[in-house]
Amino acid sequence: MTMNGPAYEALLNAKAKYEADGYAVSVKERLSKPSDAFTTDAVARRDDEFVVVEVKSANMSDWSRKRLEELTEILRADCGWRLDIITYEPDVAPPLPDLDHINRRVQEAQHIAETSPDGASLLLWSAIEGALLRAAHERGVAPARPLPTRSLIQQLTIDGVLSDNQSRELKDFADRRNAIAHGLCAVPPSPEQFDWLSRFALSAAAGHHADLHDMVVWFEAHYASPDEAGVPHVSDVGGYLWLDSGPHNAEDVLRGQFEDALDADVDEAVRIIERDGLEWARRDQL
């Protein structure tokens, strides 16, 4: 994201401190493999030392802290790199968008979708942006100031609020909306896309949009019978021992429970559930 205010000041102060200690520092650097999909806030190098520097709000959520702890272990194990977290005190976050306003804009967008696709897209995006801010507040990762559209989506993806698939859909829609808003030619979303975007806005605003991690945890909690340690049992031939009258088809169950889930996210959740079931099966046979 574009860094400014207290975050940027914290980065500059950290850069100066590392350089005073003999490090060469670069900012916004894309890491090398196997972490080349990650762009870090800064990298500090000294001799054979390689330090990844991330600047985060001091009041980041437990969810964000856990993700950073996981990243720390990945970088250490895979690359031998160190991860330093620089924290700062954030500005006051933007106000929480009104839930009724978001719901009303979704309804209005749906009402005019056939007669004015461009107008419906503008209305629906305003609802989605408000819904994203509400979801960020719910997860404790609300931005300290308004962010550009793509930066907001990217940050919420990094923080685990959005899946990669959701991020791609929203960025695509944001590009269409921006073209319309600036008087350029743009193809409005298909009826199927518009339907999902509407359902996503309503669910995200209410704090229960389909999350890949939550789908997997929900399924395992409701359908896979756990032992005393909380690990789902597996049958002798692999797979879960089911609660109720199973076995249950994970794809059907998830689609019924998470109506706003993208097909790609449901497919990925099913792969994770099946993978974990096989891992437990192998563990049970040791």
C-alpha positions as a Markdown table, in Angstrom:
| # | Residue | x | y | z |
|---|---|---|---|---|
| 1 | Met | 0.0 | 0.0 | 0.0 |
| 2 | Thr | 1.0 | 3.7 | -0.2 |
| 3 | Met | 2.7 | 4.4 | 3.0 |
| 4 | Asn | 2.4 | 7.8 | 4.7 |
| 5 | Gly | 1.8 | 9.5 | 8.1 |
| 6 | Pro | 3.0 | 7.6 | 11.2 |
| 7 | Ala | 3.7 | 4.4 | 9.2 |
| 8 | Tyr | 6.0 | 6.2 | 6.8 |
| 9 | Glu | 7.7 | 8.1 | 9.7 |
| 10 | Ala | 8.3 | 4.8 | 11.5 |
| 11 | Leu | 9.8 | 3.3 | 8.3 |
| 12 | Leu | 12.2 | 6.3 | 7.9 |
| 13 | Asn | 13.2 | 6.1 | 11.6 |
| 14 | Ala | 13.9 | 2.3 | 11.2 |
| 15 | Lys | 15.8 | 2.8 | 8.0 |
| 16 | Ala | 18.1 | 5.4 | 9.7 |
| 17 | Lys | 18.7 | 3.1 | 12.7 |
| 18 | Tyr | 19.6 | 0.1 | 10.5 |
| 19 | Glu | 22.0 | 2.2 | 8.4 |
| 20 | Ala | 23.6 | 3.5 | 11.6 |
| 21 | Asp | 24.3 | -0.1 | 12.5 |
| 22 | Gly | 26.0 | -0.7 | 9.2 |
| 23 | Tyr | 23.1 | -2.2 | 7.2 |
| 24 | Ala | 22.3 | -1.3 | 3.6 |
| 25 | Val | 18.5 | -0.7 | 3.4 |
| 26 | Ser | 16.1 | -0.8 | 0.5 |
| 27 | Val | 12.4 | -0.2 | 0.7 |
| 28 | Lys | 9.4 | -1.8 | -1.0 |
| 29 | Glu | 11.6 | -4.7 | -2.3 |
| 30 | Arg | 10.1 | -7.9 | -3.8 |
| 31 | Leu | 11.8 | -10.9 | -2.1 |
| 32 | Ser | 13.6 | -13.6 | -4.0 |
| 33 | Lys | 12.3 | -17.1 | -4.3 |
| 34 | Pro | 10.6 | -18.9 | -2.6 |
| 35 | Ser | 9.0 | -15.7 | -1.2 |
| 36 | Asp | 8.9 | -13.8 | -4.5 |
| 37 | Ala | 5.2 | -13.1 | -4.2 |
| 38 | Phe | 5.8 | -11.0 | -1.2 |
| 39 | Thr | 6.8 | -7.3 | -1.3 |
| 40 | Thr | 8.3 | -6.2 | 2.0 |
| 41 | Asp | 8.3 | -2.7 | 3.5 |
| 42 | Ala | 12.1 | -2.8 | 3.7 |
| 43 | Val | 15.1 | -5.1 | 3.5 |
| 44 | Ala | 18.3 | -4.6 | 5.6 |
| 45 | Arg | 21.5 | -6.3 | 4.5 |
| 46 | Arg | 24.8 | -6.6 | 6.4 |
| 47 | Asp | 27.4 | -9.1 | 5.4 |
| 48 | Asp | 25.5 | -12.4 | 5.4 |
| 49 | Glu | 22.6 | -11.1 | 7.4 |
| 50 | Phe | 19.3 | -10.6 | 5.6 |
| 51 | Val | 16.5 | -8.8 | 7.6 |
| 52 | Val | 13.0 | -8.4 | 6.3 |
| 53 | Val | 11.4 | -5.4 | 7.9 |
| 54 | Glu | 7.6 | -4.9 | 8.2 |
| 55 | Val | 5.9 | -1.8 | 9.6 |
| 56 | Lys | 2.7 | -2.5 | 11.4 |
| 57 | Ser | 0.2 | -0.7 | 13.6 |
| 58 | Ala | 0.8 | -1.2 | 17.3 |
| 59 | Asn | -2.8 | -2.2 | 17.7 |
| 60 | Met | -2.8 | -4.9 | 15.0 |
| 61 | Ser | -5.2 | -7.8 | 15.6 |
| 62 | Asp | -4.3 | -11.1 | 17.1 |
| 63 | Trp | -5.1 | -12.5 | 13.6 |
| 64 | Ser | -2.4 | -10.3 | 12.0 |
| 65 | Arg | 0.1 | -11.2 | 14.8 |
| 66 | Lys | -0.5 | -14.9 | 14.1 |
| 67 | Arg | 0.1 | -14.4 | 10.4 |
| 68 | Leu | 3.3 | -12.5 | 11.0 |
| 69 | Glu | 4.5 | -15.3 | 13.4 |
| 70 | Glu | 3.8 | -17.8 | 10.7 |
| 71 | Leu | 5.7 | -15.7 | 8.2 |
| 72 | Thr | 8.6 | -15.4 | 10.6 |
| 73 | Glu | 8.9 | -19.2 | 10.8 |
| 74 | Ile | 8.6 | -19.6 | 7.0 |
| 75 | Leu | 11.4 | -17.1 | 6.3 |
| 76 | Arg | 13.6 | -18.6 | 8.9 |
| 77 | Ala | 13.1 | -22.2 | 7.9 |
| 78 | Asp | 13.1 | -21.7 | 4.1 |
| 79 | Cys | 15.6 | -18.9 | 3.7 |
| 80 | Gly | 17.5 | -18.3 | 7.0 |
| 81 | Trp | 16.1 | -14.7 | 7.0 |
| 82 | Arg | 15.1 | -12.7 | 10.0 |
| 83 | Leu | 11.8 | -10.8 | 10.2 |
| 84 | Asp | 11.7 | -7.6 | 12.3 |
| 85 | Ile | 8.4 | -5.9 | 13.0 |
| 86 | Ile | 8.4 | -2.2 | 13.5 |
| 87 | Thr | 5.3 | -0.8 | 15.2 |
| 88 | Tyr | 3.8 | 2.6 | 15.3 |
| 89 | Glu | 0.9 | 4.3 | 17.0 |
| 90 | Pro | -1.8 | 4.8 | 14.3 |
| 91 | Asp | -4.0 | 7.8 | 13.6 |
| 92 | Val | -7.6 | 7.6 | 14.3 |
| 93 | Ala | -9.3 | 5.3 | 11.9 |
| 94 | Pro | -12.0 | 6.4 | 9.5 |
| 95 | Pro | -15.5 | 6.2 | 11.0 |
| 96 | Leu | -17.4 | 2.9 | 10.7 |
| 97 | Pro | -19.7 | 2.9 | 7.7 |
| 98 | Asp | -23.4 | 2.7 | 8.5 |
| 99 | Leu | -24.8 | -0.8 | 7.9 |
| 100 | Asp | -28.2 | 0.4 | 6.8 |
| 101 | His | -26.7 | 2.7 | 4.2 |
| 102 | Ile | -24.7 | -0.2 | 2.8 |
| 103 | Asn | -27.7 | -2.4 | 2.6 |
| 104 | Arg | -29.8 | 0.3 | 1.0 |
| 105 | Arg | -27.2 | 1.0 | -1.7 |
| 106 | Val | -27.0 | -2.7 | -2.6 |
| 107 | Gln | -30.8 | -2.8 | -2.9 |
| 108 | Glu | -30.8 | 0.3 | -5.1 |
| 109 | Ala | -28.0 | -1.1 | -7.3 |
| 110 | Gln | -30.0 | -4.3 | -7.8 |
| 111 | His | -33.1 | -2.3 | -8.6 |
| 112 | Ile | -31.5 | -0.4 | -11.4 |
| 113 | Ala | -29.1 | -3.0 | -12.7 |
| 114 | Glu | -31.0 | -3.7 | -15.9 |
| 115 | Thr | -31.9 | -0.2 | -16.8 |
| 116 | Ser | -28.6 | 1.5 | -15.8 |
| 117 | Pro | -25.7 | -1.0 | -15.5 |
| 118 | Asp | -23.1 | 1.8 | -15.1 |
| 119 | Gly | -25.1 | 3.5 | -12.3 |
| 120 | Ala | -25.7 | 0.2 | -10.6 |
| 121 | Ser | -21.9 | -0.5 | -10.7 |
| 122 | Leu | -21.2 | 2.9 | -9.0 |
| 123 | Leu | -23.8 | 2.3 | -6.3 |
| 124 | Leu | -22.7 | -1.3 | -5.7 |
| 125 | Trp | -19.0 | -0.3 | -5.4 |
| 126 | Ser | -19.9 | 2.4 | -2.8 |
| 127 | Ala | -21.6 | -0.4 | -0.8 |
| 128 | Ile | -18.7 | -2.8 | -1.2 |
| 129 | Glu | -16.1 | -0.2 | -0.1 |
| 130 | Gly | -18.2 | 0.5 | 3.0 |
| 131 | Ala | -18.6 | -3.3 | 3.6 |
| 132 | Leu | -14.8 | -3.8 | 3.3 |
| 133 | Leu | -14.2 | -1.1 | 5.9 |
| 134 | Arg | -16.7 | -2.7 | 8.2 |
| 135 | Ala | -15.0 | -6.1 | 7.7 |
| 136 | Ala | -11.7 | -4.5 | 8.5 |
| 137 | His | -13.0 | -3.1 | 11.7 |
| 138 | Glu | -14.5 | -6.5 | 12.6 |
| 139 | Arg | -11.0 | -8.1 | 12.2 |
| 140 | Gly | -9.2 | -5.3 | 13.9 |
| 141 | Val | -7.2 | -4.2 | 10.8 |
| 142 | Ala | -9.1 | -1.0 | 9.9 |
| 143 | Pro | -6.8 | 1.4 | 8.0 |
| 144 | Ala | -5.7 | 4.5 | 9.8 |
| 145 | Arg | -6.8 | 6.7 | 6.8 |
| 146 | Pro | -8.7 | 6.3 | 3.5 |
| 147 | Leu | -6.7 | 4.1 | 1.1 |
| 148 | Pro | -6.9 | 3.9 | -2.7 |
| 149 | Thr | -9.2 | 1.2 | -3.9 |
| 150 | Arg | -6.6 | -1.4 | -4.9 |
| 151 | Ser | -4.5 | -0.6 | -1.9 |
| 152 | Leu | -7.4 | -1.3 | 0.4 |
| 153 | Ile | -8.2 | -4.6 | -1.3 |
| 154 | Gln | -4.5 | -5.6 | -1.3 |
| 155 | Gln | -4.1 | -4.8 | 2.4 |
| 156 | Leu | -7.1 | -6.7 | 3.4 |
| 157 | Thr | -5.9 | -9.7 | 1.4 |
| 158 | Ile | -2.5 | -9.6 | 3.3 |
| 159 | Asp | -4.4 | -9.3 | 6.6 |
| 160 | Gly | -6.4 | -12.4 | 5.8 |
| 161 | Val | -9.8 | -10.6 | 5.5 |
| 162 | Leu | -10.1 | -11.5 | 1.8 |
| 163 | Ser | -9.0 | -14.6 | 0.0 |
| 164 | Asp | -6.9 | -14.4 | -3.1 |
| 165 | Asn | -9.9 | -15.3 | -5.2 |
| 166 | Gln | -12.1 | -12.6 | -3.6 |
| 167 | Ser | -9.3 | -10.1 | -4.1 |
| 168 | Arg | -9.1 | -10.8 | -7.8 |
| 169 | Glu | -12.9 | -10.5 | -8.3 |
| 170 | Leu | -13.0 | -7.2 | -6.3 |
| 171 | Lys | -10.0 | -5.7 | -8.1 |
| 172 | Asp | -11.6 | -6.5 | -11.5 |
| 173 | Phe | -14.8 | -4.9 | -10.4 |
| 174 | Ala | -12.9 | -1.9 | -9.0 |
| 175 | Asp | -11.2 | -1.4 | -12.4 |
| 176 | Arg | -14.6 | -1.4 | -14.1 |
| 177 | Arg | -16.0 | 1.0 | -11.6 |
| 178 | Asn | -13.0 | 3.4 | -11.9 |
| 179 | Ala | -13.4 | 3.4 | -15.7 |
| 180 | Ile | -17.1 | 4.3 | -15.4 |
| 181 | Ala | -16.4 | 7.0 | -12.8 |
| 182 | His | -13.8 | 8.6 | -15.1 |
| 183 | Gly | -16.0 | 8.6 | -18.2 |
| 184 | Leu | -14.2 | 5.7 | -19.9 |
| 185 | Cys | -15.7 | 2.7 | -21.7 |
| 186 | Ala | -16.2 | -0.2 | -19.4 |
| 187 | Val | -18.0 | -3.6 | -19.6 |
| 188 | Pro | -20.3 | -3.9 | -16.6 |
| 189 | Pro | -20.1 | -7.2 | -14.6 |
| 190 | Ser | -22.2 | -10.1 | -15.8 |
| 191 | Pro | -25.4 | -10.9 | -14.0 |
| 192 | Glu | -23.7 | -13.7 | -12.2 |
| 193 | Gln | -20.8 | -11.5 | -11.1 |
| 194 | Phe | -23.2 | -8.7 | -10.1 |
| 195 | Asp | -25.2 | -11.2 | -8.0 |
| 196 | Trp | -22.0 | -12.4 | -6.2 |
| 197 | Leu | -20.8 | -8.9 | -5.6 |
| 198 | Ser | -24.1 | -8.0 | -4.1 |
| 199 | Arg | -24.2 | -11.0 | -1.8 |
| 200 | Phe | -20.6 | -10.4 | -0.8 |
| 201 | Ala | -21.3 | -6.7 | 0.1 |
| 202 | Leu | -24.2 | -7.7 | 2.4 |
| 203 | Ser | -22.3 | -10.5 | 4.1 |
| 204 | Ala | -19.1 | -8.6 | 4.5 |
| 205 | Ala | -20.9 | -5.6 | 6.0 |
| 206 | Ala | -22.7 | -7.9 | 8.5 |
| 207 | Gly | -19.3 | -9.4 | 9.5 |
| 208 | His | -19.9 | -13.0 | 8.2 |
| 209 | His | -18.7 | -13.1 | 4.6 |
| 210 | Ala | -17.3 | -16.5 | 3.4 |
| 211 | Asp | -13.7 | -16.8 | 4.6 |
| 212 | Leu | -11.5 | -19.7 | 3.3 |
| 213 | His | -10.0 | -20.4 | 6.8 |
| 214 | Asp | -13.4 | -20.1 | 8.5 |
| 215 | Met | -15.0 | -22.5 | 6.0 |
| 216 | Val | -12.5 | -25.2 | 6.7 |
| 217 | Val | -12.7 | -24.7 | 10.5 |
| 218 | Trp | -16.5 | -24.6 | 10.4 |
| 219 | Phe | -16.7 | -27.8 | 8.4 |
| 220 | Glu | -14.3 | -29.7 | 10.6 |
| 221 | Ala | -16.0 | -28.5 | 13.8 |
| 222 | His | -19.5 | -29.5 | 12.5 |
| 223 | Tyr | -18.9 | -32.6 | 10.5 |
| 224 | Ala | -15.7 | -34.3 | 11.5 |
| 225 | Ser | -15.8 | -36.0 | 14.9 |
| 226 | Pro | -12.9 | -34.8 | 17.0 |
| 227 | Asp | -11.1 | -36.7 | 19.7 |
| 228 | Glu | -10.2 | -35.3 | 23.1 |
| 229 | Ala | -7.2 | -33.4 | 21.7 |
| 230 | Gly | -9.5 | -31.8 | 19.1 |
| 231 | Val | -8.2 | -33.8 | 16.2 |
| 232 | Pro | -10.8 | -35.3 | 13.9 |
| 233 | His | -10.8 | -39.1 | 14.0 |
| 234 | Val | -10.3 | -41.0 | 10.7 |
| 235 | Ser | -11.7 | -44.3 | 9.6 |
| 236 | Asp | -9.5 | -47.4 | 8.9 |
| 237 | Val | -9.7 | -46.7 | 5.2 |
| 238 | Gly | -9.0 | -43.0 | 5.5 |
| 239 | Gly | -11.3 | -40.0 | 5.7 |
| 240 | Tyr | -13.3 | -38.7 | 8.6 |
| 241 | Leu | -15.6 | -40.4 | 11.1 |
| 242 | Trp | -18.7 | -38.3 | 10.7 |
| 243 | Leu | -21.0 | -36.7 | 13.2 |
| 244 | Asp | -24.8 | -37.3 | 12.6 |
| 245 | Ser | -25.5 | -39.5 | 9.6 |
| 246 | Gly | -22.5 | -38.9 | 7.4 |
| 247 | Pro | -20.5 | -39.2 | 5.3 |
| 248 | His | -21.1 | -35.7 | 4.0 |
| 249 | Asn | -20.0 | -34.2 | 0.8 |
| 250 | Ala | -17.8 | -31.2 | 1.8 |
| 251 | Glu | -18.6 | -29.3 | -1.4 |
| 252 | Asp | -22.3 | -29.5 | -1.0 |
| 253 | Val | -22.2 | -28.7 | 2.7 |
| 254 | Leu | -20.0 | -25.6 | 2.2 |
| 255 | Arg | -22.1 | -24.3 | -0.6 |
| 256 | Gly | -25.2 | -24.6 | 1.5 |
| 257 | Gln | -23.7 | -22.9 | 4.5 |
| 258 | Phe | -21.7 | -20.1 | 2.8 |
| 259 | Glu | -24.0 | -18.7 | 0.1 |
| 260 | Asp | -21.6 | -15.9 | -0.8 |
| 261 | Ala | -18.6 | -18.1 | -1.3 |
| 262 | Leu | -16.8 | -18.1 | -4.6 |
| 263 | Asp | -16.7 | -21.4 | -6.4 |
| 264 | Ala | -12.9 | -21.2 | -6.4 |
| 265 | Asp | -12.8 | -20.7 | -2.6 |
| 266 | Val | -15.2 | -23.6 | -2.1 |
| 267 | Asp | -13.0 | -25.8 | -4.3 |
| 268 | Glu | -9.9 | -24.7 | -2.4 |
| 269 | Ala | -11.5 | -25.4 | 1.0 |
| 270 | Val | -12.6 | -28.9 | -0.1 |
| 271 | Arg | -9.0 | -29.6 | -1.2 |
| 272 | Ile | -7.7 | -28.5 | 2.3 |
| 273 | Ile | -10.3 | -30.6 | 4.0 |
| 274 | Glu | -9.5 | -33.7 | 1.9 |
| 275 | Arg | -5.8 | -33.1 | 2.4 |
| 276 | Asp | -6.1 | -32.7 | 6.2 |
| 277 | Gly | -8.2 | -35.9 | 6.3 |
| 278 | Leu | -5.5 | -37.8 | 4.5 |
| 279 | Glu | -2.8 | -36.4 | 6.8 |
| 280 | Trp | -4.8 | -37.5 | 9.9 |
| 281 | Ala | -5.3 | -40.9 | 8.3 |
| 282 | Arg | -1.6 | -41.3 | 7.8 |
| 283 | Arg | -0.9 | -40.2 | 11.4 |
| 284 | Asp | -3.5 | -42.7 | 12.6 |
| 285 | Gln | -1.8 | -45.5 | 10.9 |
| 286 | Leu | 1.7 | -44.8 | 12.3 |
